[in-house]
Amino acid sequence: MNRLRRELLTAALGAALPWPLRAQPVPAARVVIIGGGFGGASCARALRRAAPQVQVRLIEPRAHFYTGPWTNAAITGACATGDIVQSPAGLCDIGVDWVQDRVTGIDPVARRVRTAGGMRLQADRLVVSPGVEMRWDLIEGLDAAASATMPHAWLGDAQVPSLSARMAALRDGATIAISAPANPYRCPPGPYERASLMAWQQSARGHRGKILVFDAKDDFTKRALFQLGWDTLYPGRIEWVPRAAGGEVVAVDGGRGELRLHNGERVRADLASLIPAQRAAAIARAADLTDAGGWCPVRAADFCSLRHAGIHVIGDAAAAQPMPKSAFSANSQGKLVALAIAAEVEGRPPPEPHLLNTCYSLLAPDYAISVGGLYGVVADLLVTLSDGSSPLSATRATRALEARYAQDWYVQINRDTFG
Ligand SMILES: Cc1cc2nc3c(=O)[nH]c(=O)nc-3n(C[C@H](O)[C@H](O)[C@H](O)COP(=O)(O)OP(=O)(O)OC[C@H]3O[C@@H](n4cnc5c(N)ncnc54)[C@H](O)[C@@H]3O)c2cc1C
């Protein structure tokens, strides 16, 4: 008999009962999911489908949020900010017990959860998908207050419309500075897609201008494809400054809109969008689920925490290399965990883990590139089984087709996750 099944029977019937009496129909398991973004919502939805007898309670403080995917399109006017808002309505429709509240404490041994609204919940399984938080300890002067003037717009909050409004108000000839953090972080191609679409917006408005990308690393995903696209679409407009050339931002003066780089150079920009380094969101750390690097180590087969039994960590908070921290990865992990819990409840063998990711990046509304991967478990490790990216030699028609696929993917992932 598997562990969850045994725990449930023991809890329901009492360990002292004789064995034949304990083998009664399994009561519904109580699964509490923390975080209703791409990971948590995908898991909730898949669990309702795979194991309707399981009680699924999802705790999320935000009734509405902006999705990460298409944030860069929204801040540059390629779509409206209202087009990328999500809500839990579709989850409630299928019987997910969605609670608008914030988890303030997790007892990872007893699997008890406390919320700001005063709820106390006991779970048989916990699924933790709280996303990321920004690290304010690495760039001098960059804290939450300074970030409001140099918005990252990386967390689906009010910084998204704020950055969109700042972009719309930029003068002809403006200089924009973007900073990209060291790996790992949410959406590896995101800073470079942002630079591309900012350049598109400037060009579409007939504005001259410059976009400087200051990087804390010396390489980035799909670099050759991005650089080819920049040379083709926006020659001379986007300049990428790697860490080796002093590109890492080490200090900021929010009031003056000034950045100081690792090489000592000071840069003034009309608009700065600084994307800080990240780690798993605070609740994961408070629950003792993180390691020294700030991410949550998990078992590859079912994303069970390596620090506490009975808790799954999915999405960006999990240390799930080689999978990138993306909505697609979080969706795929959420489904795997739902199937693993359903199998355990029903006494079936665990599912074989096959995980997917595809990341599209828009360089213009009619020009996209992509990277994709299939992941599995070999010798207890998560590994890439196959991967690929758009060819460097693709025609403009192919790039335009990929832009259409990107749009279709966005519609589909939202439907699959939120309903
Ligand atoms: C600019 C940008 C572009 C992107 N583009 C793409 C793309 O094209 N394709 C792609 O696949 N991915 C993309 N992403 C990445 C994607 O948004 C994330 O990887 C994805 O949202 C991760 O899902 P998650 O569930 O881990 O976190 P989230 O979706 O952020 O969900 C976490 C949720 O947990 C909640 N939470 C936090 N703390 C608590 C608490 N204490 N109690 C209860 N709830 C809590 C938060 O409110 C949040 O809603 C992009 C991201 C950005 C920023």
The ligand as a Gaussian input file, in Angstrom:
#p B3LYP/6-31G(d) Opt

LIG

0 1
 C        8.008000      39.404000     -18.831000
 C        7.711000      37.956000     -18.697000
 C        7.459000      37.185000     -19.821000
 C        7.188000      35.840000     -19.710000
 N        6.937000      35.111000     -20.831000
 C        6.702000      33.793000     -20.745000
 C        6.424000      33.025000     -21.924000
 O        6.368000      33.557000     -23.041000
 N        6.229000      31.708000     -21.784000
 C        6.251000      31.079000     -20.569000
 O        6.042000      29.859000     -20.517000
 N        6.515000      31.779000     -19.426000
 C        6.743000      33.096000     -19.483000
 N        6.991000      33.819000     -18.330000
 C        7.232000      33.129000     -17.062000
 C        5.965000      32.785000     -16.264000
 O        5.199000      33.943000     -16.004000
 C        6.348000      32.136000     -14.941000
 O        7.350000      31.177000     -15.149000
 C        5.133000      31.463000     -14.305000
 O        4.212000      32.458000     -13.941000
 C        5.539000      30.624000     -13.099000
 O        4.406000      30.059000     -12.483000
 P        4.386000      29.914000     -10.874000
 O        3.123000      29.221000     -10.528000
 O        5.659000      29.373000     -10.398000
 O        4.363000      31.433000     -10.366000
 P        3.223000      32.521000     -10.560000
 O        2.510000      32.332000     -11.835000
 O        3.860000      33.843000     -10.286000
 O        2.195000      32.217000      -9.394000
 C        2.583000      32.316000      -8.039000
 C        1.372000      32.764000      -7.244000
 O        1.615000      32.513000      -5.860000
 C        1.005000      33.519000      -5.120000
 N        1.625000      33.558000      -3.780000
 C        2.859000      34.014000      -3.455000
 N        3.019000      33.942000      -2.116000
 C        1.875000      33.424000      -1.602000
 C        1.434000      33.137000      -0.291000
 N        2.195000      33.388000       0.778000
 N        0.195000      32.628000      -0.121000
 C       -0.611000      32.357000      -1.201000
 N       -0.243000      32.624000      -2.465000
 C        0.983000      33.158000      -2.662000
 C        1.235000      34.782000      -5.936000
 O        0.260000      35.773000      -5.629000
 C        1.126000      34.272000      -7.377000
 O       -0.143000      34.520000      -7.952000
 C        7.191000      35.206000     -18.422000
 C        7.414000      35.985000     -17.286000
 C        7.664000      37.337000     -17.405000
 C        7.883000      38.165000     -16.163000

